[in-house]
Amino acid sequence: MTADGGMSPGDDGSSSLDASGLEPDADGSGPTTGDGASGEAYVAPVWATWPMPNDPASGLPRPQSYDTSVAEIAADKVTGLTWQRDAYLLSTAQAPPVDEILAAAATYCAGLRLGDFSDWRVPSRIELVSLMDFSSSPASNSTVFPSVEGYFVSSSQHKVGTALAAVGEVWMGTASDPGDSIDYASDPAMSQAQGTDAVRCVRGQVPGEGPHYTIANEVVQDNWTGLSWIQAPSALMEPGSVASYCTSQTLAGGGWREPSTPELETLWGDFPDPTGVSLDPTAFAAALQLAQGFGTADVELAASSAPVWVCIGKECSTFPQDDVAPVLFPLTGSEPYMEYWVYAECVR
């Protein structure tokens, strides 16, 4: 990384992250999150280094699929990760100290023994996102993963605005309280967790092979997820127009579509410092400067099938919501109904 927190581009237009998919620190290593089975510190991935699963009912590529033949374990057939099926409740307190919650999660996962495996760890934010299904309530496969009413903590941290690095948390929800929140809400140095807090441990590491991105003819190919993106975001539009806008694009032969929320989340990197870079500044320089949301193909059950947006640009957390949401910044001089329009970042 550069001194200001950005990534130095490679000569071929690719990201400077190495093939492991890990963010290098000054010494070339990444942020550690616990001990693996070998006793070496595990390094949390900054990006998704595997295909992102989608809602099985959506008709989108790579539908979620799990092997549950081993008791208490779910092997993800799409990502290659292995999950603890029954989450562990860390605390029922409404505002427990974040450092205590993170320490308890790391200790619990390190001591977990399931299916003859002992290399369990706290998942990263993007790994938790891979479990999310925005068509269901709770927002995950409740047949595979029993629901827990609590925030799932991750090992990921990200600089949000001028605050210290915040810890990524995911709300999956329950049948009575739908889950659809991917947020950075807890400050490990000063603040408190949202509570109730839980952890679902994961094992496995899927290194990315080769350069992260290949950029050619205004198209960004993500070599780790298999997704291709139109490099330049659209102009602002109504959220309901994103799908038709993307399908009308003819760049590089067409075939573009509106992304799912989990797919859009793969563009976001968990950089703890120093400036909170979220998107690769070489691949997505224009999108990185935007402070409005991006339209996605997912819907909320309680929102009359309205599109959701995800804010992944400049100084944004990642929080899916209905069309009108308080995190979006109103546009200067715009009509009231235009204040919450979105950009399109098309994928195929």
Secondary structure as a PSIPRED ss2 file (coil, helix, strand):
# PSIPRED VFORMAT (PSIPRED V4.0)

   1 M C   1.000  0.000  0.000
   2 T C   1.000  0.000  0.000
   3 A C   1.000  0.000  0.000
   4 D C   1.000  0.000  0.000
   5 G C   1.000  0.000  0.000
   6 G C   1.000  0.000  0.000
   7 M C   1.000  0.000  0.000
   8 S C   1.000  0.000  0.000
   9 P C   1.000  0.000  0.000
  10 G C   1.000  0.000  0.000
  11 D C   1.000  0.000  0.000
  12 D C   1.000  0.000  0.000
  13 G C   1.000  0.000  0.000
  14 S C   1.000  0.000  0.000
  15 S C   1.000  0.000  0.000
  16 S C   1.000  0.000  0.000
  17 L C   1.000  0.000  0.000
  18 D C   1.000  0.000  0.000
  19 A C   1.000  0.000  0.000
  20 S C   1.000  0.000  0.000
  21 G C   1.000  0.000  0.000
  22 L E   0.000  0.000  1.000
  23 E C   1.000  0.000  0.000
  24 P C   1.000  0.000  0.000
  25 D C   1.000  0.000  0.000
  26 A C   1.000  0.000  0.000
  27 D C   1.000  0.000  0.000
  28 G C   1.000  0.000  0.000
  29 S C   1.000  0.000  0.000
  30 G C   1.000  0.000  0.000
  31 P C   1.000  0.000  0.000
  32 T E   0.000  0.000  1.000
  33 T E   0.000  0.000  1.000
  34 G E   0.000  0.000  1.000
  35 D E   0.000  0.000  1.000
  36 G C   1.000  0.000  0.000
  37 A C   1.000  0.000  0.000
  38 S C   1.000  0.000  0.000
  39 G C   1.000  0.000  0.000
  40 E C   1.000  0.000  0.000
  41 A E   0.000  0.000  1.000
  42 Y E   0.000  0.000  1.000
  43 V E   0.000  0.000  1.000
  44 A C   1.000  0.000  0.000
  45 P E   0.000  0.000  1.000
  46 V C   1.000  0.000  0.000
  47 W C   1.000  0.000  0.000
  48 A C   1.000  0.000  0.000
  49 T C   1.000  0.000  0.000
  50 W C   1.000  0.000  0.000
  51 P C   1.000  0.000  0.000
  52 M C   1.000  0.000  0.000
  53 P C   1.000  0.000  0.000
  54 N E   0.000  0.000  1.000
  55 D C   1.000  0.000  0.000
  56 P C   1.000  0.000  0.000
  57 A C   1.000  0.000  0.000
  58 S C   1.000  0.000  0.000
  59 G C   1.000  0.000  0.000
  60 L C   1.000  0.000  0.000
  61 P C   1.000  0.000  0.000
  62 R C   1.000  0.000  0.000
  63 P E   0.000  0.000  1.000
  64 Q C   1.000  0.000  0.000
  65 S C   1.000  0.000  0.000
  66 Y E   0.000  0.000  1.000
  67 D E   0.000  0.000  1.000
  68 T C   1.000  0.000  0.000
  69 S C   1.000  0.000  0.000
  70 V C   1.000  0.000  0.000
  71 A C   1.000  0.000  0.000
  72 E C   1.000  0.000  0.000
  73 I E   0.000  0.000  1.000
  74 A E   0.000  0.000  1.000
  75 A E   0.000  0.000  1.000
  76 D E   0.000  0.000  1.000
  77 K C   1.000  0.000  0.000
  78 V C   1.000  0.000  0.000
  79 T C   1.000  0.000  0.000
  80 G C   1.000  0.000  0.000
  81 L C   1.000  0.000  0.000
  82 T E   0.000  0.000  1.000
  83 W E   0.000  0.000  1.000
  84 Q E   0.000  0.000  1.000
  85 R C   1.000  0.000  0.000
  86 D C   1.000  0.000  0.000
  87 A C   1.000  0.000  0.000
  88 Y E   0.000  0.000  1.000
  89 L E   0.000  0.000  1.000
  90 L E   0.000  0.000  1.000
  91 S E   0.000  0.000  1.000
  92 T C   1.000  0.000  0.000
  93 A C   1.000  0.000  0.000
  94 Q C   1.000  0.000  0.000
  95 A C   1.000  0.000  0.000
  96 P C   1.000  0.000  0.000
  97 P E   0.000  0.000  1.000
  98 V H   0.000  1.000  0.000
  99 D H   0.000  1.000  0.000
 100 E H   0.000  1.000  0.000
 101 I H   0.000  1.000  0.000
 102 L H   0.000  1.000  0.000
 103 A H   0.000  1.000  0.000
 104 A H   0.000  1.000  0.000
 105 A H   0.000  1.000  0.000
 106 A H   0.000  1.000  0.000
 107 T H   0.000  1.000  0.000
 108 Y H   0.000  1.000  0.000
 109 C H   0.000  1.000  0.000
 110 A H   0.000  1.000  0.000
 111 G H   0.000  1.000  0.000
 112 L C   1.000  0.000  0.000
 113 R C   1.000  0.000  0.000
 114 L E   0.000  0.000  1.000
 115 G C   1.000  0.000  0.000
 116 D C   1.000  0.000  0.000
 117 F E   0.000  0.000  1.000
 118 S C   1.000  0.000  0.000
 119 D C   1.000  0.000  0.000
 120 W C   1.000  0.000  0.000
 121 R E   0.000  0.000  1.000
 122 V C   1.000  0.000  0.000
 123 P C   1.000  0.000  0.000
 124 S C   1.000  0.000  0.000
 125 R H   0.000  1.000  0.000
 126 I H   0.000  1.000  0.000
 127 E H   0.000  1.000  0.000
 128 L H   0.000  1.000  0.000
 129 V H   0.000  1.000  0.000
 130 S C   1.000  0.000  0.000
 131 L C   1.000  0.000  0.000
 132 M C   1.000  0.000  0.000
 133 D C   1.000  0.000  0.000
 134 F C   1.000  0.000  0.000
 135 S C   1.000  0.000  0.000
 136 S C   1.000  0.000  0.000
 137 S C   1.000  0.000  0.000
 138 P C   1.000  0.000  0.000
 139 A C   1.000  0.000  0.000
 140 S C   1.000  0.000  0.000
 141 N C   1.000  0.000  0.000
 142 S C   1.000  0.000  0.000
 143 T C   1.000  0.000  0.000
 144 V C   1.000  0.000  0.000
 145 F C   1.000  0.000  0.000
 146 P C   1.000  0.000  0.000
 147 S C   1.000  0.000  0.000
 148 V C   1.000  0.000  0.000
 149 E C   1.000  0.000  0.000
 150 G C   1.000  0.000  0.000
 151 Y E   0.000  0.000  1.000
 152 F E   0.000  0.000  1.000
 153 V E   0.000  0.000  1.000
 154 S E   0.000  0.000  1.000
 155 S E   0.000  0.000  1.000
 156 S E   0.000  0.000  1.000
 157 Q E   0.000  0.000  1.000
 158 H E   0.000  0.000  1.000
 159 K E   0.000  0.000  1.000
 160 V C   1.000  0.000  0.000
 161 G C   1.000  0.000  0.000
 162 T C   1.000  0.000  0.000
 163 A C   1.000  0.000  0.000
 164 L C   1.000  0.000  0.000
 165 A E   0.000  0.000  1.000
 166 A E   0.000  0.000  1.000
 167 V E   0.000  0.000  1.000
 168 G E   0.000  0.000  1.000
 169 E E   0.000  0.000  1.000
 170 V E   0.000  0.000  1.000
 171 W E   0.000  0.000  1.000
 172 M E   0.000  0.000  1.000
 173 G E   0.000  0.000  1.000
 174 T C   1.000  0.000  0.000
 175 A C   1.000  0.000  0.000
 176 S C   1.000  0.000  0.000
 177 D C   1.000  0.000  0.000
 178 P E   0.000  0.000  1.000
 179 G E   0.000  0.000  1.000
 180 D E   0.000  0.000  1.000
 181 S E   0.000  0.000  1.000
 182 I E   0.000  0.000  1.000
 183 D E   0.000  0.000  1.000
 184 Y E   0.000  0.000  1.000
 185 A E   0.000  0.000  1.000
 186 S E   0.000  0.000  1.000
 187 D C   1.000  0.000  0.000
 188 P C   1.000  0.000  0.000
 189 A C   1.000  0.000  0.000
 190 M C   1.000  0.000  0.000
 191 S C   1.000  0.000  0.000
 192 Q E   0.000  0.000  1.000
 193 A C   1.000  0.000  0.000
 194 Q C   1.000  0.000  0.000
 195 G C   1.000  0.000  0.000
 196 T C   1.000  0.000  0.000
 197 D E   0.000  0.000  1.000
 198 A E   0.000  0.000  1.000
 199 V E   0.000  0.000  1.000
 200 R C   1.000  0.000  0.000
 201 C C   1.000  0.000  0.000
 202 V E   0.000  0.000  1.000
 203 R E   0.000  0.000  1.000
 204 G C   1.000  0.000  0.000
 205 Q C   1.000  0.000  0.000
 206 V C   1.000  0.000  0.000
 207 P C   1.000  0.000  0.000
 208 G C   1.000  0.000  0.000
 209 E C   1.000  0.000  0.000
 210 G C   1.000  0.000  0.000
 211 P C   1.000  0.000  0.000
 212 H C   1.000  0.000  0.000
 213 Y E   0.000  0.000  1.000
 214 T E   0.000  0.000  1.000
 215 I E   0.000  0.000  1.000
 216 A E   0.000  0.000  1.000
 217 N C   1.000  0.000  0.000
 218 E C   1.000  0.000  0.000
 219 V E   0.000  0.000  1.000
 220 V E   0.000  0.000  1.000
 221 Q E   0.000  0.000  1.000
 222 D E   0.000  0.000  1.000
 223 N C   1.000  0.000  0.000
 224 W C   1.000  0.000  0.000
 225 T C   1.000  0.000  0.000
 226 G C   1.000  0.000  0.000
 227 L C   1.000  0.000  0.000
 228 S E   0.000  0.000  1.000
 229 W E   0.000  0.000  1.000
 230 I E   0.000  0.000  1.000
 231 Q C   1.000  0.000  0.000
 232 A C   1.000  0.000  0.000
 233 P C   1.000  0.000  0.000
 234 S C   1.000  0.000  0.000
 235 A C   1.000  0.000  0.000
 236 L C   1.000  0.000  0.000
 237 M E   0.000  0.000  1.000
 238 E C   1.000  0.000  0.000
 239 P H   0.000  1.000  0.000
 240 G H   0.000  1.000  0.000
 241 S H   0.000  1.000  0.000
 242 V H   0.000  1.000  0.000
 243 A H   0.000  1.000  0.000
 244 S H   0.000  1.000  0.000
 245 Y H   0.000  1.000  0.000
 246 C H   0.000  1.000  0.000
 247 T H   0.000  1.000  0.000
 248 S C   1.000  0.000  0.000
 249 Q C   1.000  0.000  0.000
 250 T C   1.000  0.000  0.000
 251 L H   0.000  1.000  0.000
 252 A H   0.000  1.000  0.000
 253 G H   0.000  1.000  0.000
 254 G C   1.000  0.000  0.000
 255 G C   1.000  0.000  0.000
 256 W C   1.000  0.000  0.000
 257 R E   0.000  0.000  1.000
 258 E C   1.000  0.000  0.000
 259 P C   1.000  0.000  0.000
 260 S C   1.000  0.000  0.000
 261 T H   0.000  1.000  0.000
 262 P H   0.000  1.000  0.000
 263 E H   0.000  1.000  0.000
 264 L H   0.000  1.000  0.000
 265 E H   0.000  1.000  0.000
 266 T C   1.000  0.000  0.000
 267 L C   1.000  0.000  0.000
 268 W C   1.000  0.000  0.000
 269 G C   1.000  0.000  0.000
 270 D C   1.000  0.000  0.000
 271 F C   1.000  0.000  0.000
 272 P C   1.000  0.000  0.000
 273 D C   1.000  0.000  0.000
 274 P C   1.000  0.000  0.000
 275 T C   1.000  0.000  0.000
 276 G C   1.000  0.000  0.000
 277 V C   1.000  0.000  0.000
 278 S C   1.000  0.000  0.000
 279 L C   1.000  0.000  0.000
 280 D C   1.000  0.000  0.000
 281 P C   1.000  0.000  0.000
 282 T C   1.000  0.000  0.000
 283 A C   1.000  0.000  0.000
 284 F C   1.000  0.000  0.000
 285 A H   0.000  1.000  0.000
 286 A H   0.000  1.000  0.000
 287 A H   0.000  1.000  0.000
 288 L H   0.000  1.000  0.000
 289 Q C   1.000  0.000  0.000
 290 L C   1.000  0.000  0.000
 291 A C   1.000  0.000  0.000
 292 Q C   1.000  0.000  0.000
 293 G C   1.000  0.000  0.000
 294 F E   0.000  0.000  1.000
 295 G E   0.000  0.000  1.000
 296 T E   0.000  0.000  1.000
 297 A E   0.000  0.000  1.000
 298 D E   0.000  0.000  1.000
 299 V E   0.000  0.000  1.000
 300 E C   1.000  0.000  0.000
 301 L H   0.000  1.000  0.000
 302 A H   0.000  1.000  0.000
 303 A H   0.000  1.000  0.000
 304 S C   1.000  0.000  0.000
 305 S C   1.000  0.000  0.000
 306 A C   1.000  0.000  0.000
 307 P E   0.000  0.000  1.000
 308 V E   0.000  0.000  1.000
 309 W E   0.000  0.000  1.000
 310 V E   0.000  0.000  1.000
 311 C C   1.000  0.000  0.000
 312 I C   1.000  0.000  0.000
 313 G C   1.000  0.000  0.000
 314 K C   1.000  0.000  0.000
 315 E C   1.000  0.000  0.000
 316 C C   1.000  0.000  0.000
 317 S C   1.000  0.000  0.000
 318 T C   1.000  0.000  0.000
 319 F C   1.000  0.000  0.000
 320 P C   1.000  0.000  0.000
 321 Q E   0.000  0.000  1.000
 322 D C   1.000  0.000  0.000
 323 D C   1.000  0.000  0.000
 324 V C   1.000  0.000  0.000
 325 A C   1.000  0.000  0.000
 326 P C   1.000  0.000  0.000
 327 V C   1.000  0.000  0.000
 328 L C   1.000  0.000  0.000
 329 F C   1.000  0.000  0.000
 330 P C   1.000  0.000  0.000
 331 L C   1.000  0.000  0.000
 332 T C   1.000  0.000  0.000
 333 G C   1.000  0.000  0.000
 334 S C   1.000  0.000  0.000
 335 E C   1.000  0.000  0.000
 336 P H   0.000  1.000  0.000
 337 Y H   0.000  1.000  0.000
 338 M H   0.000  1.000  0.000
 339 E C   1.000  0.000  0.000
 340 Y C   1.000  0.000  0.000
 341 W C   1.000  0.000  0.000
 342 V E   0.000  0.000  1.000
 343 Y E   0.000  0.000  1.000
 344 A C   1.000  0.000  0.000
 345 E C   1.000  0.000  0.000
 346 C C   1.000  0.000  0.000
 347 V E   0.000  0.000  1.000
 348 R C   1.000  0.000  0.000
